[in-house]
Amino acid sequence: MATYYSFDNTISAFFVINTAATRKQCDAFAFSRAGGQVHPVQIQGTFSYTVTAGTDKSKIFQFRIQDSSIDMEIMNLAKTVHPQLVAGCKYHGTIGDSRPVHVYEMGNIPGAAYIISRNTSVPQPPDSVSRQRRTVKDLARRAQTMLIARKESALIA
């Protein structure tokens, strides 16, 4: 049977392919900020390494490659628009001399990640992909509208 996702191989590949920073350096950074044990999250991204830290896993640390950095202005806007749904996010600079990774710290909001909770064994309607794209576009338009309104109200004040 084919292996589609290997947790350990994904983490190893991230560090070998993307950065001179080491997993040990990243884990040590997360531990120094939050204490407790450091645990990689269940599903890792191709361009990031993500861990939980703290005695109650209250913090998430994400180490992202140069070309996959997070736009902090958009993160802050998302937090302003949806304070209960979006975790606060702090940028901590980079780790690694050659091909460094950007370091982000976020609160760990309870719940399951979409990729984990999505049941792919259930047949999806033929238009499911277009509906998901439409939802993302609608949310982006809403965020844009909120940003424009916020800028206009700041100009008036």
Contacts in CASP RR format, 6 or more apart in sequence:
PFRMAT RR
TARGET T0000
AUTHOR 0000-0000-0000
METHOD contacts of the structure
MODEL  1
MATYYSFDNTISAFFVINTAATRKQCDAFAFSRAGGQVHPVQIQGTFSYT
VTAGTDKSKIFQFRIQDSSIDMEIMNLAKTVHPQLVAGCKYHGTIGDSRP
VHVYEMGNIPGAAYIISRNTSVPQPPDSVSRQRRTVKDLARRAQTMLIAR
KESALIA
5 43 0 8 1.000
7 40 0 8 1.000
7 42 0 8 1.000
7 44 0 8 1.000
10 44 0 8 1.000
10 45 0 8 1.000
10 46 0 8 1.000
11 23 0 8 1.000
11 40 0 8 1.000
11 44 0 8 1.000
11 49 0 8 1.000
14 44 0 8 1.000
14 45 0 8 1.000
14 46 0 8 1.000
14 47 0 8 1.000
14 48 0 8 1.000
14 49 0 8 1.000
15 21 0 8 1.000
15 22 0 8 1.000
15 23 0 8 1.000
15 49 0 8 1.000
18 47 0 8 1.000
18 65 0 8 1.000
18 99 0 8 1.000
18 101 0 8 1.000
19 63 0 8 1.000
19 65 0 8 1.000
19 96 0 8 1.000
19 98 0 8 1.000
19 99 0 8 1.000
19 100 0 8 1.000
19 101 0 8 1.000
20 96 0 8 1.000
20 97 0 8 1.000
20 98 0 8 1.000
20 99 0 8 1.000
20 100 0 8 1.000
21 63 0 8 1.000
21 95 0 8 1.000
21 96 0 8 1.000
21 99 0 8 1.000
21 100 0 8 1.000
21 101 0 8 1.000
23 49 0 8 1.000
25 95 0 8 1.000
25 96 0 8 1.000
26 49 0 8 1.000
26 51 0 8 1.000
26 61 0 8 1.000
26 63 0 8 1.000
26 95 0 8 1.000
26 101 0 8 1.000
26 103 0 8 1.000
27 38 0 8 1.000
27 51 0 8 1.000
29 61 0 8 1.000
29 92 0 8 1.000
29 95 0 8 1.000
29 103 0 8 1.000
30 38 0 8 1.000
30 51 0 8 1.000
30 53 0 8 1.000
30 59 0 8 1.000
30 61 0 8 1.000
31 38 0 8 1.000
31 53 0 8 1.000
33 53 0 8 1.000
33 59 0 8 1.000
33 61 0 8 1.000
33 92 0 8 1.000
33 105 0 8 1.000
34 53 0 8 1.000
34 54 0 8 1.000
34 58 0 8 1.000
34 59 0 8 1.000
34 61 0 8 1.000
34 105 0 8 1.000
35 53 0 8 1.000
35 54 0 8 1.000
35 55 0 8 1.000
36 53 0 8 1.000
36 54 0 8 1.000
36 55 0 8 1.000
37 53 0 8 1.000
37 54 0 8 1.000
37 55 0 8 1.000
38 51 0 8 1.000
38 52 0 8 1.000
38 53 0 8 1.000
38 54 0 8 1.000
38 61 0 8 1.000
39 51 0 8 1.000
39 52 0 8 1.000
39 53 0 8 1.000
39 57 0 8 1.000
40 49 0 8 1.000
40 50 0 8 1.000
40 51 0 8 1.000
41 50 0 8 1.000
41 51 0 8 1.000
41 52 0 8 1.000
41 60 0 8 1.000
41 113 0 8 1.000
42 113 0 8 1.000
42 116 0 8 1.000
43 113 0 8 1.000
43 115 0 8 1.000
43 116 0 8 1.000
44 50 0 8 1.000
47 64 0 8 1.000
47 65 0 8 1.000
47 67 0 8 1.000
47 68 0 8 1.000
48 62 0 8 1.000
48 63 0 8 1.000
48 64 0 8 1.000
48 65 0 8 1.000
48 68 0 8 1.000
48 101 0 8 1.000
49 62 0 8 1.000
49 63 0 8 1.000
49 101 0 8 1.000
50 60 0 8 1.000
50 61 0 8 1.000
50 62 0 8 1.000
50 63 0 8 1.000
51 60 0 8 1.000
51 61 0 8 1.000
52 59 0 8 1.000
52 60 0 8 1.000
52 61 0 8 1.000
52 108 0 8 1.000
53 59 0 8 1.000
53 60 0 8 1.000
53 61 0 8 1.000
57 108 0 8 1.000
58 107 0 8 1.000
58 108 0 8 1.000
59 105 0 8 1.000
59 106 0 8 1.000
59 107 0 8 1.000
59 108 0 8 1.000
60 87 0 8 1.000
60 105 0 8 1.000
60 106 0 8 1.000
60 107 0 8 1.000
60 108 0 8 1.000
61 103 0 8 1.000
61 104 0 8 1.000
61 105 0 8 1.000
61 106 0 8 1.000
62 70 0 8 1.000
62 103 0 8 1.000
62 104 0 8 1.000
62 106 0 8 1.000
63 95 0 8 1.000
63 101 0 8 1.000
63 102 0 8 1.000
63 103 0 8 1.000
63 104 0 8 1.000
64 70 0 8 1.000
64 101 0 8 1.000
64 102 0 8 1.000
64 104 0 8 1.000
65 99 0 8 1.000
65 101 0 8 1.000
65 102 0 8 1.000
66 99 0 8 1.000
66 100 0 8 1.000
66 101 0 8 1.000
66 102 0 8 1.000
68 102 0 8 1.000
69 102 0 8 1.000
70 89 0 8 1.000
70 91 0 8 1.000
70 102 0 8 1.000
70 104 0 8 1.000
72 89 0 8 1.000
72 91 0 8 1.000
74 143 0 8 1.000
75 86 0 8 1.000
75 88 0 8 1.000
75 89 0 8 1.000
76 89 0 8 1.000
77 143 0 8 1.000
77 146 0 8 1.000
77 147 0 8 1.000
78 86 0 8 1.000
78 143 0 8 1.000
79 86 0 8 1.000
79 87 0 8 1.000
79 88 0 8 1.000
79 89 0 8 1.000
80 146 0 8 1.000
80 150 0 8 1.000
81 142 0 8 1.000
81 143 0 8 1.000
81 146 0 8 1.000
85 109 0 8 1.000
86 109 0 8 1.000
87 106 0 8 1.000
87 107 0 8 1.000
87 108 0 8 1.000
87 109 0 8 1.000
88 106 0 8 1.000
88 107 0 8 1.000
89 104 0 8 1.000
89 105 0 8 1.000
89 106 0 8 1.000
89 107 0 8 1.000
90 104 0 8 1.000
90 105 0 8 1.000
90 106 0 8 1.000
91 102 0 8 1.000
91 103 0 8 1.000
91 104 0 8 1.000
92 103 0 8 1.000
92 104 0 8 1.000
92 105 0 8 1.000
93 102 0 8 1.000
93 103 0 8 1.000
94 100 0 8 1.000
94 101 0 8 1.000
94 102 0 8 1.000
94 103 0 8 1.000
95 101 0 8 1.000
95 103 0 8 1.000
125 131 0 8 1.000
END
